[in-house]
């Protein structure tokens, strides 16, 4: 917001000149300077608002867009890539069918619980620290699952992995809105949705190949 200077000119009408020449007439007031506060935030967007102030925002690069797409894929990776792993986990850890299914369903519970929390935390503390915290949880959970030698460790690792993966569903859209603005937001969200939709299609196939060649731990190594 800026201060705008508004000047009211003198009266030039003949009747005004007659009043000024009259002896009994009052002296005409001098032009008054009125300063009104105007909202100019929408004018000259992208220009510097004063000397020494530069517009800090920059156009997002393709690498930035690719990073957002990669973050959007960690959700399908945490859920759908584990489906071909269940029989191998059951045989490798010598567990029952119910416990093997628990290692899958715990990820859905973790993502469902963590997704709304990331939204409120990012509004309070910022996008970047909350996103880095979520990615850290995902890496710790993947590492714990990779070295798991019991079903308890695997369940805890899968839970941490899912909690971290929940940040991708929420923060990717929020970051895209902040970075691209309303003009390009619809186009960017369309591409992000495409990547998120391709995740459930590609993740089981890639996980099956990894299980055949490297065992069930190879899926978590790929996540790292």
MONORJO-V957226 format. One record per residue. RES is the residue in one small letter. SS is DSSP state (hx for helix, st for strand, lp for the rest). OMEGA is omega in whole degrees, 0 to 359 (none if undefined). Layout:
# MONORJO-V957226
((RES/SS/OMEGA) (RES/SS/OMEGA))
This chain:
# MONORJO-V957226
((x/lp/183) (x/st/176) (x/st/179) (x/st/182) (x/st/181) (x/st/182) (x/st/176) (x/lp/184) (x/lp/177) (x/lp/177) (x/lp/182) (x/lp/182) (x/lp/179) (x/hx/181) (x/hx/178) (x/hx/178) (x/hx/177) (x/hx/179) (x/hx/182) (x/hx/181) (x/hx/180) (x/lp/182) (x/lp/182) (x/lp/183) (x/lp/177) (x/lp/178) (x/lp/181) (x/lp/181) (x/lp/177) (x/lp/179) (x/lp/184) (x/lp/177) (x/st/182) (x/st/179) (x/st/180) (x/st/182) (x/st/183) (x/st/177) (x/lp/181) (x/lp/184) (x/lp/182) (x/lp/182) (x/lp/177) (x/lp/180) (x/lp/180) (x/lp/178) (x/lp/180) (x/lp/181) (x/lp/180) (x/lp/179) (x/lp/178) (x/lp/181) (x/lp/181) (x/lp/177) (x/lp/190) (x/lp/185) (x/lp/179) (x/lp/179) (x/lp/179) (x/lp/181) (x/lp/177) (x/hx/177) (x/hx/177) (x/hx/178) (x/hx/178) (x/hx/177) (x/hx/177) (x/hx/179) (x/hx/179) (x/hx/178) (x/hx/178) (x/hx/182) (x/hx/184) (x/hx/176) (x/hx/174) (x/hx/179) (x/hx/181) (x/hx/185) (x/hx/191) (x/hx/179) (x/hx/181) (x/hx/184) (x/hx/177) (x/hx/185) (x/hx/188) (x/hx/178) (x/hx/179) (x/hx/177) (x/hx/179) (x/hx/180) (x/hx/183) (x/hx/181) (x/hx/179) (x/lp/181) (x/lp/182) (x/lp/180) (x/hx/182) (x/hx/178) (x/hx/177) (x/hx/177) (x/hx/178) (x/hx/179) (x/hx/176) (x/hx/185) (x/hx/180) (x/hx/178) (x/hx/178) (x/hx/178) (x/hx/181) (x/hx/179) (x/hx/180) (x/hx/181) (x/hx/186) (x/hx/186) (x/hx/180) (x/hx/180) (x/hx/181) (x/hx/181) (x/hx/180) (x/hx/179) (x/hx/180) (x/hx/176) (x/hx/183) (x/hx/186) (x/hx/180) (x/lp/183) (x/hx/189) (x/hx/181) (x/hx/180) (x/hx/177) (x/hx/178) (x/hx/177) (x/hx/178) (x/hx/178) (x/hx/176) (x/hx/176) (x/hx/180) (x/hx/180) (x/hx/179) (x/hx/179) (x/hx/178) (x/hx/179) (x/hx/178) (x/hx/178) (x/hx/180) (x/hx/181) (x/lp/183) (x/lp/176) (x/lp/177) (x/lp/181) (x/hx/179) (x/hx/178) (x/hx/180) (x/hx/179) (x/hx/178) (x/hx/178) (x/hx/178) (x/hx/179) (x/hx/178) (x/hx/179) (x/hx/181) (x/hx/177) (x/hx/177) (x/hx/180) (x/hx/179) (x/hx/180) (x/hx/182) (x/hx/183) (x/hx/185) (x/hx/190) (x/hx/180) (x/hx/179) (x/hx/179) (x/hx/179) (x/hx/178) (x/hx/178) (x/hx/180) (x/hx/187) (x/hx/187) (x/hx/179) (x/hx/184) (x/hx/184) (x/hx/184) (x/hx/186) (x/hx/183) (x/hx/180) (x/hx/181) (x/hx/178) (x/hx/177) (x/hx/178) (x/hx/179) (x/hx/177) (x/hx/177) (x/hx/178) (x/hx/180) (x/hx/178) (x/hx/178) (x/hx/181) (x/hx/178) (x/hx/179) (x/hx/186) (x/hx/187) (x/hx/179) (x/hx/180) (x/hx/179) (x/hx/179) (x/hx/178) (x/hx/178) (x/hx/180) (x/hx/179) (x/hx/180) (x/hx/186) (x/hx/187) (x/hx/183) (x/lp/185) (x/lp/178) (x/hx/179) (x/hx/178) (x/hx/180) (x/hx/173) (x/hx/177) (x/hx/178) (x/hx/178) (x/lp/none))
